Amino acid sequence: MKVWIKILLGIIAGIITGIAIPPSSPAAIPTLNFLSDLSINIGRYIFFPMIFFSLTLMVFELNRNKMLFKTILHTSWLMILTAFIFAAIGTISALALNPGVIPILTEEIPVIVPPTIAEILLQTFPRNLFKIFSTDGNFLFPIIVFAFFFGWNLSFDKITTRPSVDLVDSLARTFYHMNNFIVEIAGFLLFFCSTYFVVTLKSKADIKLFTDYLLFLTLISAILIFVIYPLAIYLTTKNKRPYKFLFGIMSPAMAGFITGDIYFSLALQIRHNEKNLGINERINTLTTSFLAVLGRSGTALVTGSSFILVHKAYSSLPLTFSEVLFVIILSFAISFVSGTVPGAGTIISLSIIAAIFKKSTTDSHLLINQVAPLMLAFSAMLDTINAAFISLLTDYLTNKKSYEQKQKIPISKFI
């Protein structure tokens, strides 16, 4: 059975089960929370070591083939451009469409304190290098930095480093194969995640008050996914079937929406990018690694739009042009550090902007508990799709000659 069918069936079964389970059941939410967390942990289980060994090998091979700088350059400008555009779209569209106002509620989300820049640097460069492998599993950046440094230095002497290259190559392939197994059982894992997702939404008594904002996010996401992305692919690559791209990454995108966890969805996407989109494995690994922690466009969009609504809830004064620009820049900038808290990046980003902006009342940015799961869902889904989009364009810009041939993969061959 195709992976996308198993994932779709798992999600549908989970939604039906979630609708059937009463949220008032005393054991329902804690039990489902445990099963959902366990499923996400299993989905992410291989992701970190797979990224480390695969990225180390790909940096070595790209550097050896004189393609490393070119690949990083294309990935970087695409990542920066899309993050800024998404931040602007989220902020400006919320001002223009005015999808209601977030109501002031008394229930607050527990404060999650993100690491400071100093703490991020100390985590990235600890006194003992091996400490980067013993983190809580929420911050990939230190592993990416070391993998890049390790892969770069494998080129200094072909004879000396050959055993190390062979070992890294073997481990990269082994972890990739292990991740394939997790991709195959992702539908089963997403059953528990989607069940918990639905039961959680049912338990939010005031979620109907956010209907206008959720419709706004749905509309903006639909326009981006079904109009902007296909149009951008068509205009850039001259691909006459750009909607194949959407079908090829449907499974990771759905997983991102249900779990709200970018690491879970990207663990699936690594394989989908290669098998469905034909993206070069070296470029696929490099771009996916970078976009797992940097330039999260979906997070920037949801952060900018939600802050506009929070501001309207606490202030009748309109934002000036300079203040709107400031919100866009902040949403854009924070999307590059939100990777320190996967699964809560949007909430953290919103709290940082509110603290910096100093326009709303104390802790007003935390009064969104009723709609937080769906904000995280839209953010993770758009982050996942954008990561695949940038991987595709980077592959095209890096090697245009082979792109057209790789795009001839028939849909019947999609996993």
C-alpha positions in Angstrom: 0.0 0.0 0.0 1.2 3.5 -0.8 2.6 5.6 2.0 0.2 8.5 1.3 -2.8 6.1 1.4 -1.7 4.7 4.8 -1.2 8.2 6.2 -4.5 9.4 4.9 -6.3 6.4 6.3 -4.6 6.8 9.6 -5.5 10.4 9.9 -9.1 9.8 8.8 -9.5 7.0 11.3 -8.0 9.1 14.0 -10.3 12.0 13.3 -13.4 9.7 13.4 -12.1 8.2 16.7 -11.5 11.6 18.1 -15.0 12.7 17.3 -16.4 9.6 19.0 -14.4 10.0 22.2 -16.1 12.4 24.7 -13.5 15.1 25.9 -15.1 14.9 29.3 -13.7 11.4 29.9 -11.3 11.8 32.8 -8.7 9.5 31.2 -9.2 10.4 27.6 -6.9 13.5 27.2 -4.0 12.3 29.4 -3.9 8.9 27.7 -4.2 10.3 24.2 -1.6 12.9 25.1 0.8 10.2 26.1 0.1 8.1 22.9 0.5 11.2 20.7 3.8 12.2 22.3 5.0 8.7 22.0 4.1 8.5 18.4 5.8 11.9 17.7 8.9 10.6 19.5 9.0 7.5 17.4 8.5 9.5 14.2 11.5 11.7 15.2 13.5 8.8 16.7 16.0 8.5 13.8 15.8 12.1 12.5 18.8 13.6 14.4 21.4 10.8 13.8 20.2 10.4 10.2 20.7 14.2 9.6 24.1 14.2 11.2 25.6 11.3 9.2 23.8 12.2 6.0 24.7 15.9 6.2 28.3 15.1 7.0 28.5 12.9 3.9 26.7 15.3 1.7 28.9 18.3 2.7 31.9 16.1 1.9 30.6 15.1 -1.5 29.3 18.6 -2.5 32.6 20.1 -1.4 34.5 17.5 -3.4 32.4 18.3 -6.5 32.7 22.0 -6.1 29.0 22.4 -5.5 28.8 23.2 -1.8 29.0 27.0 -2.0 26.5 27.2 -4.9 24.0 25.0 -3.1 24.2 27.0 0.2 23.9 30.2 -1.7 20.7 29.2 -3.5 19.2 27.7 -0.3 20.0 30.8 1.7 18.5 33.4 -0.6 15.4 31.4 -1.2 15.0 30.8 2.6 15.5 34.5 3.3 13.2 35.6 0.5 10.3 33.2 1.3 10.5 34.0 5.1 10.2 37.7 4.5 7.4 37.4 1.9 5.4 35.1 4.3 5.9 37.5 7.2 4.7 40.4 5.0 1.7 38.3 3.7 0.6 37.3 7.2 0.9 40.8 8.7 -0.6 42.8 5.8 -3.4 40.4 5.0 -4.5 40.4 8.7 -4.6 44.2 8.5 -6.4 44.2 5.1 -9.0 41.4 5.7 -9.5 42.2 9.4 -10.7 38.7 10.4 -12.3 39.6 13.6 -10.6 40.2 16.9 -9.0 37.6 19.3 -11.2 37.8 22.4 -9.7 38.5 25.8 -9.9 35.2 27.8 -8.7 34.5 31.3 -7.1 31.1 30.5 -3.3 31.4 29.8 -0.8 29.2 28.2 2.1 28.2 30.5 5.1 30.4 29.7 7.7 28.7 27.6 11.0 30.6 27.8 13.1 30.3 24.6 16.9 30.2 24.9 18.8 33.5 24.5 21.3 34.1 21.7 24.1 33.5 24.2 22.5 30.2 25.3 22.1 29.1 21.7 25.8 29.8 21.0 26.9 27.9 24.2 24.7 25.0 23.2 26.2 25.0 19.7 29.8 25.2 21.0 29.9 23.4 24.4 33.1 22.8 26.2 32.7 19.1 25.4 31.8 18.4 21.8 30.0 15.2 22.7 27.5 17.2 24.8 25.6 18.2 21.6 24.5 14.6 21.3 22.9 14.5 24.7 20.4 17.3 24.4 16.6 17.0 24.9 16.1 16.4 21.2 14.5 19.8 20.5 17.5 21.7 19.0 19.1 20.4 15.8 21.3 23.4 15.1 24.4 22.3 17.1 24.4 18.9 15.3 24.1 20.7 11.9 27.1 22.9 12.7 29.3 20.0 13.7 28.1 17.8 10.7 29.1 20.7 8.4 32.5 21.1 10.1 33.1 17.4 10.1 32.1 16.9 6.5 34.2 19.9 5.4 37.3 18.4 7.1 36.9 15.0 5.5 38.4 16.5 2.3 41.9 17.4 3.6 43.5 14.1 2.7 41.8 11.4 0.6 43.9 8.5 1.9 43.8 9.5 5.6 40.1 10.2 5.7 38.9 7.3 3.4 38.0 5.0 6.3 36.1 7.8 8.0 34.2 8.6 4.8 33.3 4.9 4.4 32.1 4.7 7.9 30.0 7.8 7.6 28.6 6.6 4.3 27.6 3.3 5.8 26.0 4.9 8.8 24.1 7.4 6.7 22.6 4.7 4.5 21.8 2.6 7.6 19.9 5.4 9.4 18.2 6.3 6.1 17.0 2.7 5.8 15.8 2.8 9.4 13.9 6.0 8.8 12.2 4.3 5.8 10.6 1.9 8.2 9.3 4.8 10.3 7.9 6.4 7.1 6.0 3.1 6.4 4.4 3.0 9.8 3.7 6.8 9.9 0.0 6.2 9.2 -0.3 4.1 12.4 1.5 6.8 14.4 -0.6 9.6 13.0 -3.8 7.7 14.0 -3.0 8.5 17.7 -1.8 12.0 16.9 -4.9 12.9 14.9 -7.2 11.4 17.6 -5.5 13.5 20.3 -5.6 16.6 18.0 -9.4 16.3 17.5 -10.1 15.6 21.2 -8.0 18.5 22.2 -9.9 20.8 19.9 -13.2 19.5 21.3 -12.0 20.3 24.8 -11.4 24.0 23.8 -14.8 25.5 24.9 -14.1 28.9 23.4 -12.6 27.9 20.1 -15.7 29.0 18.2 -14.8 32.6 19.1 -11.8 32.3 16.8 -13.8 31.1 13.8 -13.0 34.2 11.7 -9.3 34.0 12.4 -9.2 30.2 11.5 -11.1 30.9 8.3 -8.5 33.6 7.5 -5.6 31.2 8.1 -7.4 28.6 5.9 -8.0 31.0 3.1 -4.4 32.4 3.1 -2.9 28.9 3.3 -5.1 27.6 0.5 -4.1 30.6 -1.8 -0.4 29.9 -1.0 -0.6 26.2 -1.5 -2.9 25.9 -4.5 -2.0 29.1 -6.3 1.2 30.8 -5.3 3.4 27.7 -5.0 2.3 26.0 -8.3 2.6 29.4 -10.1 6.1 30.0 -8.7 7.2 26.5 -9.8 5.7 27.0 -13.3 7.3 30.4 -13.8 10.7 29.4 -12.4 11.2 25.9 -13.7 8.7 25.9 -16.7 7.3 22.7 -15.2 3.9 22.2 -17.0 2.6 20.0 -14.1 3.4 22.0 -11.0 0.5 20.3 -9.0 2.5 17.1 -9.0 4.7 18.9 -6.5 1.8 19.2 -4.1 0.7 15.6 -4.5 4.3 14.5 -3.9 4.6 16.2 -0.5 1.0 15.7 0.6 1.9 13.1 3.2 4.5 15.2 5.1 2.3 18.3 4.9 -0.6 16.4 6.5 1.7 15.0 9.1 3.0 18.5 9.9 -0.6 19.8 10.3 -1.7 17.0 12.6 1.4 16.9 14.8 2.5 20.6 14.7 6.1 19.2 14.8 8.4 20.1 11.9 11.0 17.4 12.8 8.3 14.7 12.5 7.1 16.0 9.1 10.6 16.5 7.7 11.6 12.9 8.8 8.9 11.8 6.3 9.8 14.5 3.7 13.4 13.4 3.3 12.2 10.3 1.6 9.3 11.9 -0.3 11.5 14.6 -1.8 13.8 12.0 -3.2 11.2 9.4 -4.3 8.4 11.6 -5.5 10.1 14.9 -6.5 13.4 13.4 -7.7 15.5 15.9 -5.7 19.2 15.1 -5.6 19.9 13.4 -2.3 22.8 15.7 -1.5 20.8 18.8 -2.0 17.8 17.3 -0.3 19.7 16.6 2.9 21.4 20.0 3.0 18.3 22.1 2.4 16.1 20.0 4.7 18.7 20.3 7.5 18.9 24.1 7.2 15.1 24.6 6.9 14.5 22.4 10.0 15.9 25.2 12.1 16.1 28.4 10.1 13.7 30.6 8.1 10.4 29.0 9.0 8.1 30.8 6.6 4.9 29.4 7.9 5.8 30.3 11.5 6.6 33.9 10.3 3.2 34.1 8.5 1.1 32.9 11.5 3.2 34.9 14.0 2.7 38.2 12.1 -1.1 37.7 11.5 -1.8 36.6 15.1 0.1 39.5 16.6 -2.0 41.9 14.6 -5.2 40.3 16.1 -3.8 40.3 19.6 -2.9 44.0 19.2 -6.4 44.8 18.0 -7.8 43.1 21.1 -6.0 45.4 23.4 -5.7 48.6 21.5 -8.1 50.7 19.5 -5.2 52.7 18.0 -4.2 51.7 14.4 -0.7 50.7 13.7 1.5 53.2 11.8 3.4 52.2 8.7 6.6 52.0 10.6 5.0 49.8 13.3 3.6 47.4 10.6 7.1 47.2 9.0 8.6 46.6 12.4 6.1 43.6 13.0 7.1 42.2 9.6 10.8 42.4 10.3 10.4 40.9 13.8 8.3 38.0 12.4 10.9 37.4 9.7 13.8 37.6 12.1 12.3 35.4 14.8 11.5 32.7 12.2 15.3 32.0 12.2 15.4 31.2 15.9 12.0 29.5 16.4 13.7 26.2 15.6 14.9 26.1 19.2 11.4 25.1 20.3 9.8 22.8 17.7 6.2 22.2 18.3 5.8 25.7 20.0 7.7 28.0 17.6 4.6 30.2 16.7 3.7 30.7 20.4 7.2 31.6 21.4 7.6 33.9 18.4 4.4 35.7 19.2 5.4 36.1 22.9 8.8 37.6 21.8 7.2 40.1 19.5 4.6 41.1 22.1 7.4 41.6 24.7 9.5 43.6 22.3 6.6 45.7 20.9 5.3 46.6 24.4 2.0 47.6 23.0 -0.3 45.1 24.6 -1.1 44.4 28.3 1.0 42.0 30.3 0.9 38.5 29.0 -1.8 39.3 26.4 0.2 37.3 23.9 -0.4 34.2 26.0 -4.2 34.4 25.9 -4.5 32.2 22.9 -4.7 28.7 24.4 -8.0 28.0 22.7 -6.6 28.3 19.2 -2.9 27.5 19.8 -3.1 23.9 18.4 -4.4 25.1 15.1 -1.9 27.9 14.9 0.9 25.4 15.3 -0.8 23.1 12.8 -0.9 25.8 10.1 2.6 26.9 10.9 4.1 23.4 10.7 2.2 22.5 7.5 3.4 25.7 5.7 6.9 25.2 7.0 7.0 21.7 5.6 5.7 22.6 2.2 8.1 25.6 2.0 11.0 23.3 2.9 10.1 21.0 -0.1 9.6 24.0 -2.3 13.1 25.4 -1.6 14.7 22.0 -2.0 13.0 21.7 -5.4 14.1 25.1 -6.6 17.6 24.7 -5.2 17.9 21.4 -7.1 16.7 23.1 -10.3 19.0 26.1 -9.9 22.0 24.0 -9.1 21.7 21.5 -11.9 19.1 22.5 -14.5 20.2 19.9 -17.0 19.1 16.9 -14.9 16.0 18.6 -13.5 13.7 18.0 -16.5 14.6 14.3 -16.6 13.9 13.8 -12.9 10.5 15.5 -13.1 9.3 12.7 -15.4 8.6 10.4 -12.4 5.0 9.3 -13.0 2.5 9.8 -10.2 1.9 6.0 -10.2 5.5 5.6 -8.8 5.0 8.0 -5.9 5.3 6.4 -2.5 
